[in-house]
Amino acid sequence: MLTVVLLILSNIFMTFAWYGHLKYKDTPLVKVIMISWLIAFVEYCFQVPANRIGHNFFSAAQLKIMQEVITLVVFTVFSVLYLKEGLKWNYIVGFLMILGAVFFVFKKW
């Protein structure tokens, strides 16, 4: 559970680092890059321990697919609430297909 919490925190910071600047298109690119790097540093402070701890219980592939699903959930909330972008039906279908990957990665074969 700690791994999931750390990955969620990590993804919140990374989403802001990657996409938060889209609301501030008049800000100089160099400034945006520097601020994004600072935010990404905080992201790594959560992400690295999440993977280090999580690898005691999950394979690297399982950690990656878990991270991708968390990323999509965090990004969806971010894009709707922060960027005020609509959630289209085809985005939802694409996300559901990725959830199919979770089934195949975590199923005991």
C-alpha positions in Angstrom: 0.0 0.0 0.0 2.9 2.4 0.7 4.1 1.8 -2.9 0.7 2.9 -4.3 0.6 6.0 -2.0 4.1 7.0 -3.0 3.3 6.5 -6.7 0.2 8.6 -6.4 2.2 11.4 -4.8 4.9 11.1 -7.4 2.4 11.3 -10.2 0.7 14.4 -8.9 4.0 16.2 -8.8 5.1 14.9 -12.2 1.8 15.8 -13.8 2.3 19.4 -12.6 5.9 19.4 -13.8 4.9 18.2 -17.3 1.6 19.9 -17.8 1.1 22.6 -15.2 2.8 25.2 -17.3 0.2 24.9 -20.0 -2.0 27.5 -18.2 0.9 30.0 -18.3 1.8 30.2 -22.0 3.2 33.7 -21.6 5.8 32.6 -19.1 9.3 32.3 -20.8 10.2 28.7 -21.7 13.5 28.8 -19.8 11.6 29.7 -16.5 9.0 27.0 -17.1 11.8 24.4 -17.6 13.6 25.4 -14.4 10.3 25.3 -12.4 9.4 22.0 -13.9 12.8 20.6 -12.9 12.3 21.6 -9.3 8.9 20.0 -9.3 10.3 16.9 -10.9 13.0 16.6 -8.2 10.2 16.3 -5.6 8.5 13.8 -7.8 11.7 11.6 -7.8 11.8 11.8 -4.0 8.5 9.8 -4.0 9.0 7.7 -7.1 12.4 6.2 -6.4 11.4 5.0 -2.9 8.1 3.7 -4.3 9.9 1.5 -6.8 12.6 0.5 -4.3 10.0 -0.6 -1.7 7.5 -2.0 -4.3 10.1 -4.2 -6.0 10.1 -6.3 -2.8 6.5 -7.3 -3.6 6.0 -6.7 -7.4 8.0 -7.3 -10.5 9.4 -4.3 -12.4 6.7 -4.9 -15.1 4.0 -4.9 -12.5 5.4 -1.7 -11.0 5.4 0.0 -14.4 1.8 -0.9 -15.3 0.7 0.2 -11.9 2.5 3.5 -12.4 0.9 3.9 -15.8 -2.6 3.4 -14.5 -2.0 5.8 -11.6 -0.6 8.3 -14.1 -3.8 8.1 -16.2 -6.1 8.5 -13.2 -4.1 11.5 -11.9 -3.8 13.0 -15.4 -7.5 12.7 -16.0 -8.4 14.5 -12.8 -5.7 17.1 -13.5 -6.9 17.8 -17.1 -10.5 18.1 -16.1 -10.1 20.1 -12.9 -6.9 22.1 -13.5 -6.8 22.6 -17.3 -10.6 22.6 -17.7 -10.5 20.1 -20.6 -13.3 17.8 -21.3 -13.2 14.0 -20.9 -14.2 12.5 -24.3 -15.6 9.1 -24.8 -12.6 7.9 -26.8 -10.2 8.8 -24.0 -12.2 6.6 -21.7 -12.2 3.7 -24.1 -8.4 4.1 -24.5 -8.0 4.1 -20.7 -10.1 1.0 -20.4 -7.9 -0.8 -22.9 -4.9 0.1 -20.7 -6.7 -1.4 -17.8 -6.9 -4.6 -19.8 -3.1 -4.6 -19.6 -3.3 -4.6 -15.8 -5.3 -7.9 -16.0 -2.6 -9.6 -18.1 0.3 -8.3 -16.1 -1.1 -9.1 -12.7 -2.9 -12.4 -13.5 -1.1 -15.5 -12.2 -0.7 -17.7 -15.3 
